[in-house]
Amino acid sequence: AMTTFVDLTHAEYARRLGLLQGQIDFFYTNEPNLMTLWFRPGNRPGGESFLPWDAALPQRFRTDHGYDLLPLLPALFAGDDDVARLVRRHFFQTIGAIFSDNYTGRIARWAEAHGVRSGGHLLLEERLDMHVIGYGDLFRALQDQHVPGCDVPMPDPGHYWNYWMPKLVSSAAQLRDRELVTALIDPIIDRQVPTLHPTPEEMMRVINMAFLTGANQVTSYIPWEPYEPAVYRSFNEQVGRLAVMLRGASNASTIGMYYPIETSQSLYLPTPKNFGESQADCPEAYAARQTQDRLSRRLFENGYDFSWLDGAAILAGRLRNGRLVVGHHEYTSIIMPQVGLLPLQVMRRLHDFQQAGGQVLWVNSRPRLGDASEEHAEIRELGASFPVVLDPINALVCGWDGDFSLSFEVDHAQVMVTRYRRQERCLYFMVNRTAERLTVPLSSATTSSIIICDPTTGAMEAQRLPLSLEIGAYQSRLAVDPTPPPYEPAGPGEMMPWQKPLPVCVNGIPNLARQAVASASSTHPNPVYSVYNAVDGNKDAGGWQHWC
């Protein structure tokens, strides 16, 4: 079926357009999923509960796990014992592998063969239980995409903001060294009063938060015609400046958060209920989701950042100087959010990491189960060597390397900060989440000045430290160390991602001045407003709803 789908859609573009490279950037898929959920109000009329299935699935399950699924089918629908949990874990593990190979992986392979990229947004990324029933393993599917993306709601000021979900998408890109992460800003969902005409200030409030959590390309279906040309031009310029500064920068957090998909797979039970009404049916799974929501919020509100890591990433990493090195990133602390089931090999690696000087923080519980019945005893034995914490914030050793010397004397629930490396420089991104202008005291024990970049105007100015920096309501600022810090490559001959040249560099920092767009009309500007000269040519916005 997927072979036919790709032939009728993606391949049709190639037949009609010829060589796609240079004509199409990437194919965007929107909310594909396994379609076993009930999306209408109430319960499914017949009361049925569905699971994804294929005639070849029992044989694939036996190949993957070494035992027969058919005699154990009731465990997919009910049961709280260890055997039932393992069957569900293995079932959805196989489902995740099939989905990744046949859908996101297949499209990505086709795109690569034709000189383009794959991307898009999956469904209900904000619900860990939906990661299981919709995809088997959503994080694995995201990692297949060349340009992973998500929907970013626009909640009313002061209302719930989902920190962990955009971070999950940007972490998937980071694990595969993907540069681009796209966010669809949605002004309809999670709002008391939906609107298709939010103010630019409302839009920038959410866009700044999306960039804070790792997005670096913004799209929306908001029409631009109702806005005054100067207002919309200014808005586009702000978004473009953020993209120029942060796209290609490397997240510098040394905190990893474990993606507890094995636990979620073991707990998921199908239901005939509407998808929005079923999440509290399993109190254990619901509590786990609340735990990761709370942890993500607590980290950002205390000045920290983090990246998601799954079991495959931890096993692929290597230990060096008390750190876990995963690709180009190094981790000093790994937070385990209410994990109940964990493969033994992952547990052993975490134990080795702690023995080497790393920090593993088990929140609320330690795992009871391994990935097979013969693993349970050792899982519990190794787990006994780890303490359990309720709140890891005070236990964290640090969240970044010492060359990030800039200090912020501020309530981080109001002004949030993320740290990046860019061309060997330390870069700080600050977001004022409040409706008030705030003053942020900045200081450093190792440097006497800092370059401040204002995305609202494009101004870049070196300023003396200590400094009282003003940030307007819902606005952001970037601070860049004026001199590159020393660094050590992750391995012999390895190139760091932040070594790549910055576009339009002035002393190593992008020039954020705007260049006019010749095609703008006299009555209303062309929606492609912000153009930034890059080293290899022009880099522009690209479409009325494609801002950077």
C-alpha positions in Angstrom: 0.0 0.0 0.0 2.8 2.5 0.9 4.6 1.7 -2.4 1.4 2.7 -4.2 0.9 5.8 -2.1 4.4 7.1 -2.8 4.0 6.3 -6.5 0.7 8.2 -6.7 1.8 11.2 -4.7 5.6 11.9 -4.5 6.6 10.1 -7.7 3.9 12.0 -9.6 5.7 15.3 -8.9 8.8 13.8 -10.3 7.0 12.6 -13.4 5.4 16.0 -14.0 8.3 18.3 -12.9 11.3 16.3 -13.8 14.3 16.8 -11.6 12.9 17.9 -8.2 16.1 19.2 -6.6 16.0 22.9 -6.7 12.2 23.0 -7.3 10.9 21.3 -4.1 12.6 21.8 -0.7 10.7 19.0 1.2 7.5 17.1 1.2 5.3 18.0 4.2 3.0 15.3 5.6 0.2 16.4 7.9 -1.1 14.2 10.8 -0.7 10.7 9.4 -1.5 8.1 12.0 -2.6 4.5 12.3 -6.3 5.6 12.6 -7.4 3.3 15.4 -8.8 6.1 17.6 -12.3 7.4 17.9 -12.3 11.1 17.1 -16.0 11.9 17.3 -17.7 12.9 20.6 -18.7 10.1 23.0 -17.9 6.5 22.5 -17.6 4.4 19.4 -21.2 3.3 18.7 -20.5 -0.4 18.7 -18.2 -0.2 21.7 -15.3 -1.7 19.8 -11.7 -1.1 20.7 -9.2 -1.3 17.8 -5.5 -2.0 17.4 -3.4 -1.7 14.3 -3.1 -5.1 12.6 -1.8 -6.8 9.5 -1.9 -10.4 8.4 1.9 -10.6 8.5 2.1 -9.1 12.0 2.2 -12.4 14.0 5.2 -13.7 12.1 6.9 -10.3 12.3 6.3 -10.4 16.1 7.8 -13.9 16.4 10.8 -12.7 14.4 11.3 -9.7 16.6 10.7 -11.2 20.0 11.0 -15.0 19.7 7.6 -16.1 20.9 4.0 -16.4 19.5 1.6 -13.4 19.8 -1.7 -15.1 19.0 -2.1 -17.1 22.2 -1.5 -13.9 24.1 -3.8 -11.6 22.2 -6.1 -10.9 25.3 -3.1 -9.2 27.0 -3.3 -6.5 24.4 -6.8 -5.5 25.7 -6.5 -6.2 29.4 -4.3 -7.3 32.2 -1.9 -5.7 34.7 0.5 -8.5 35.4 4.1 -8.5 34.2 3.4 -10.9 31.3 0.6 -8.7 29.9 2.8 -5.6 30.2 5.6 -7.2 28.3 3.3 -8.4 25.5 2.0 -4.9 25.0 5.5 -3.4 25.1 6.7 -5.9 22.4 3.5 -5.4 20.3 3.9 -1.7 20.1 7.7 -1.9 19.7 7.0 -4.0 16.5 4.3 -1.6 15.4 6.7 1.3 15.8 9.4 -0.4 13.7 6.9 -1.2 10.9 5.5 2.3 10.8 8.9 3.9 10.8 10.2 1.6 8.0 7.0 1.7 5.8 5.9 5.3 6.2 8.3 8.0 7.5 11.4 5.9 6.5 10.0 5.0 3.1 9.2 8.6 2.2 12.6 9.8 3.5 14.4 7.2 1.4 12.5 8.2 -1.7 13.1 11.9 -1.0 16.9 11.3 -0.6 17.0 9.4 -3.8 15.4 12.4 -5.6 17.5 15.1 -4.1 14.8 16.5 -1.8 13.8 16.1 1.9 10.9 14.7 3.9 9.1 16.3 6.8 5.8 17.3 8.3 3.8 17.1 11.5 2.5 14.0 13.2 -0.8 13.9 15.2 -1.2 14.7 18.9 2.5 14.9 19.7 1.6 16.4 23.1 0.1 13.1 24.3 2.5 10.3 25.2 -0.3 7.7 25.0 -0.9 8.8 21.4 2.7 8.2 20.6 1.9 4.6 21.2 -1.5 4.0 19.6 -0.8 6.4 16.7 2.7 5.3 15.8 4.0 2.6 18.1 7.0 4.9 18.8 6.5 8.5 17.7 10.1 9.6 18.5 11.5 6.9 16.2 9.2 8.1 13.4 10.3 11.7 14.0 13.9 10.8 13.6 13.3 9.5 10.1 12.1 12.9 8.9 14.7 15.3 7.4 12.5 18.2 8.7 10.5 17.1 11.7 7.7 19.4 12.8 4.8 19.9 15.1 1.7 22.0 15.8 2.4 24.7 18.4 -0.8 25.9 20.0 -1.3 29.6 20.9 -2.7 29.4 24.5 -4.0 32.6 26.1 -1.3 34.4 28.2 -0.8 32.7 31.5 -2.3 29.4 30.4 -0.7 26.1 30.0 2.3 25.9 27.6 3.6 22.5 26.6 7.4 22.6 26.9 8.3 19.0 26.4 6.6 18.4 23.0 8.4 20.9 20.8 11.6 19.8 22.6 10.9 16.3 21.6 10.7 17.3 18.0 13.9 19.4 18.1 15.6 16.6 20.0 14.8 14.1 17.2 16.4 16.5 14.7 19.4 16.9 17.0 20.0 13.2 17.3 20.2 12.9 13.5 22.1 16.2 12.9 19.1 17.7 11.2 19.2 21.5 11.1 15.6 22.5 10.3 12.7 22.1 12.8 9.4 23.5 11.7 6.5 24.7 13.8 2.9 25.4 12.6 1.6 28.2 14.9 -2.1 27.4 15.5 -4.3 30.2 16.9 -7.4 28.0 17.2 -6.5 25.2 19.6 -6.0 25.7 23.4 -7.6 29.1 23.4 -10.7 30.4 25.2 -11.5 32.5 22.2 -10.0 31.2 18.9 -9.0 33.8 16.4 -7.5 33.9 12.9 -6.3 37.5 13.5 -4.1 37.5 16.5 -2.0 40.6 17.1 1.7 40.5 16.1 2.5 40.7 19.8 0.5 37.6 20.5 2.1 35.8 17.6 5.7 36.8 18.7 4.9 35.6 22.3 4.3 32.1 21.0 6.9 32.1 18.2 9.6 33.2 20.8 8.6 30.2 22.9 8.7 27.9 19.9 12.2 29.0 19.1 13.1 28.6 22.8 12.1 25.0 22.6 14.0 24.3 19.4 11.9 25.2 16.4 13.6 27.4 13.8 11.1 27.6 10.9 7.6 29.0 11.4 4.5 28.4 9.3 0.8 29.2 9.9 -2.5 29.4 8.1 -3.2 32.9 9.4 -4.0 35.2 6.5 -1.8 38.3 6.1 -4.2 40.6 4.3 -5.9 42.2 7.4 -2.5 43.5 8.8 -1.0 46.8 7.8 2.0 46.4 5.5 4.4 47.9 8.0 3.1 45.8 10.8 3.4 42.5 8.9 6.8 43.4 7.5 8.1 44.1 11.0 6.7 40.9 12.3 8.3 38.9 9.4 11.6 40.6 10.0 11.6 39.5 13.7 11.0 35.9 12.8 13.6 36.0 10.1 16.2 37.4 12.4 15.6 34.6 15.0 15.9 32.0 12.3 19.2 33.4 11.0 20.7 33.4 14.5 19.4 30.1 15.8 19.1 27.9 12.7 22.2 25.8 12.7 23.2 26.7 16.3 23.9 23.7 18.5 21.9 23.3 21.8 24.4 23.3 24.6 22.4 21.8 27.5 24.1 18.9 29.2 20.8 17.6 30.6 19.1 14.6 29.0 15.5 13.6 29.6 14.7 9.9 28.9 11.9 9.2 26.5 9.9 6.5 28.4 8.3 4.9 25.4 8.8 1.3 26.8 6.8 2.2 29.9 4.0 3.8 27.9 3.8 0.9 25.5 3.5 -1.5 28.4 0.6 0.5 29.9 -1.5 1.3 26.8 -4.9 -0.3 26.6 -7.2 0.3 23.6 -10.5 2.0 24.3 -13.8 2.8 22.4 -13.8 6.3 24.0 -13.2 9.6 22.3 -9.4 10.2 22.3 -9.7 13.2 24.5 -11.7 11.4 27.2 -9.6 8.3 27.5 -6.3 9.5 28.9 -7.2 9.3 32.6 -8.5 5.6 32.2 -5.0 4.4 33.2 -4.0 6.3 36.3 -0.4 5.0 36.1 0.1 6.2 32.6 -1.7 9.5 33.3 0.5 10.2 36.3 3.6 9.5 34.2 2.5 12.1 31.6 1.9 14.6 34.4 5.3 13.9 35.8 7.1 14.7 32.5 4.9 17.8 32.0 5.9 19.0 35.5 9.6 18.2 35.0 9.8 20.0 31.7 8.2 23.1 33.2 10.3 23.0 36.3 13.5 22.8 34.3 12.7 25.9 32.1 11.3 27.8 35.1 14.6 27.3 36.9 16.9 28.4 34.0 17.6 25.0 32.6 17.2 23.4 29.2 17.3 19.7 28.2 17.2 17.3 25.3 15.2 14.1 24.9 17.1 10.8 24.6 15.7 7.4 23.9 17.2 4.0 24.6 18.8 3.7 21.2 20.6 7.1 21.7 21.9 6.1 25.1 23.2 2.8 23.8 24.8 4.5 20.8 26.6 7.0 23.1 30.0 6.6 24.6 31.4 7.4 28.0 34.1 10.0 28.2 35.4 11.9 31.2 32.2 11.2 33.2 29.9 12.3 30.4 27.7 10.5 27.9 28.7 11.6 24.4 25.8 11.2 21.9 26.8 12.4 18.5 28.1 16.0 18.9 26.4 16.5 22.3 27.6 15.7 25.8 25.4 14.9 28.8 26.4 15.2 32.5 22.9 14.4 33.9 20.1 12.2 32.7 16.6 12.5 34.2 14.4 9.3 34.2 10.7 10.4 34.5 8.7 7.7 36.3 10.1 4.8 34.2 8.6 1.4 35.0 10.0 -0.7 32.2 13.5 -0.4 30.8 15.7 -2.7 28.5 18.5 -4.2 30.6 21.2 -3.0 28.2 20.0 0.6 28.7 20.0 0.1 32.5 23.5 -1.2 32.4 24.7 1.8 30.4 23.1 4.2 32.8 24.8 2.3 35.7 28.1 2.6 34.0 27.5 6.3 33.3 26.8 6.9 37.0 29.9 4.9 38.0 32.0 7.0 35.7 30.8 10.2 37.4 27.6 11.0 35.5 24.3 11.8 37.2 21.2 9.7 36.8 18.1 11.1 38.5 15.1 8.7 38.9 12.0 10.7 39.4 9.2 9.1 41.5 10.2 5.5 40.8 12.8 3.0 39.6 11.9 0.4 36.9 10.6 -3.0 38.0 10.6 -4.7 34.6 13.2 -5.3 31.9 12.5 -6.0 28.3 12.2 -9.8 28.9 11.2 -11.8 32.0 14.9 -12.9 32.5 15.9 -9.3 32.8 13.6 -8.3 35.7 15.9 -9.5 38.6 18.9 -7.6 37.4 16.9 -4.5 36.5 15.7 -4.4 40.2 19.2 -5.1 41.5 20.8 -2.3 39.5 17.9 0.0 40.3 18.5 -0.4 44.0 21.8 1.5 43.5 20.0 4.6 42.3 18.2 7.0 44.7 14.7 8.2 43.8 13.9 11.9 43.8 10.6 13.7 43.6 12.1 17.0 42.2 15.5 16.8 40.5 16.0 20.5 40.2 18.0 20.9 43.4 19.9 17.7 42.8 21.2 18.8 39.3 25.0 19.3 39.2 24.8 21.8 36.3 23.1 22.2 33.0 25.8 23.6 30.8 29.6 23.8 30.4 31.6 26.4 32.3 32.4 28.5 29.3 28.8 29.7 29.4 29.7 32.3 32.0 26.9 34.8 31.6 24.7 35.0 34.8 21.1 36.1 34.9 19.7 37.5 38.1 16.1 37.0 37.2 13.0 34.9 37.9 13.2 32.3 35.1 9.5 31.7 35.2 9.3 35.2 33.7 12.5 35.3 31.6 13.5 31.9 30.2 17.0 31.2 28.8 18.5 28.6 26.4 22.1 28.3 25.5 23.7 27.4 22.2 27.1 27.1 20.5 27.5 28.9 17.2 30.8 29.1 15.3 32.7 28.3 18.6 30.8 31.1 20.4 28.5 30.9 23.3 25.0 32.2 22.4 22.1 32.9 24.9 18.5 33.2 23.9 16.3 35.1 26.4 12.5 35.3 26.2 10.3 37.6 28.3 7.1 35.5 28.8 5.2 38.3 30.6 3.1 41.2 29.5 5.4 43.7 31.2 8.8 45.2 30.2 11.4 43.6 32.4 14.9 44.4 33.4 17.4 41.5 33.4 20.7 42.0 35.3 23.5 40.3 33.4 27.0 39.7 34.7 30.0 37.4 34.1 33.1 36.4 36.1 35.2 35.8 32.9 34.3 38.4 30.3 33.8 42.2 30.5 31.4 42.6 27.5 28.7 40.9 25.6 27.1 41.4 22.2 23.3 42.0 22.5 21.1 41.3 19.5 17.6 42.7 19.3 15.4 40.7 16.9 12.7 43.5 16.9 15.0 46.0 15.3 18.1 44.1 14.0 20.4 46.2 16.2 23.6 44.5 17.4 25.7 46.2 20.0 28.6 45.3 22.2 27.9 46.3 25.8 29.9 46.4 29.0 29.2 44.0 31.8 27.6 44.0 34.3 24.5 45.2 32.4 20.8 45.9 33.1 19.1 44.7 29.9 15.6 45.7 29.2 13.3 43.2 27.3 9.9 44.4 26.2 6.7 42.4 26.8 6.7 39.1 25.0 9.9 40.0 23.3 13.3 38.2 23.1 17.0 39.1 23.0 20.1 37.2 22.0 23.5 37.6 23.7 26.7 36.4 22.1 30.1 36.2 23.7 32.5 38.5 21.9 35.4 36.0 21.8 35.2 32.3 20.9 35.8 30.0 23.9 38.2 27.0 23.6 36.6 23.7 22.9 37.6 20.1 22.5 36.3 18.1 19.5 34.2 15.0 20.4 36.7 12.7 18.7 39.7 12.7 16.3 38.9 14.5 13.1 35.3 15.3 14.0 33.7 18.6 12.9 31.4 20.3 15.4 28.0 21.4 13.9 28.5 25.0 15.2 31.6 25.4 13.1 29.6 25.9 10.0 29.7 29.5 8.7 27.1 32.0 9.7 25.2 33.8 7.0 26.3 37.5 6.5 28.9 37.5 9.2 30.2 40.6 10.8 33.0 39.6 13.1 31.5 36.1 13.2 28.0 37.2 14.0 25.1 37.5 11.5 24.3 41.0 10.1 20.6 41.3 10.9 20.0 44.4 8.7 17.1 44.0 6.3 17.4 44.2 2.6 14.3 45.3 0.7 12.4 42.9 -1.5 12.2 44.2 -5.1 8.9 42.5 -5.9 6.9 44.1 -3.1 3.9 45.9 -4.5 3.0 49.5 -3.8 -0.4 48.6 -2.4 0.5 45.7 -0.2 3.9 44.2 0.3 4.9 40.9 -1.0 4.5 38.4 1.9 8.2 37.4 1.5 9.5 40.3 3.5 12.8 39.4 5.1 15.8 38.7 2.9 19.2 37.9 4.3 22.2 37.5 2.1 23.9 34.2 2.9 27.4 33.1 2.0 26.2 31.0 -0.8 23.5 33.4 -2.1 20.2 34.8 -1.0 18.3 33.3 1.9 14.7 34.5 2.0 11.3 33.7 3.7 9.5 31.9 0.9 5.7 32.1 0.9 2.9 33.9 2.6 2.7 31.4 5.4 6.4 30.4 5.5 8.1 33.1 7.5 11.6 32.0 7.9 
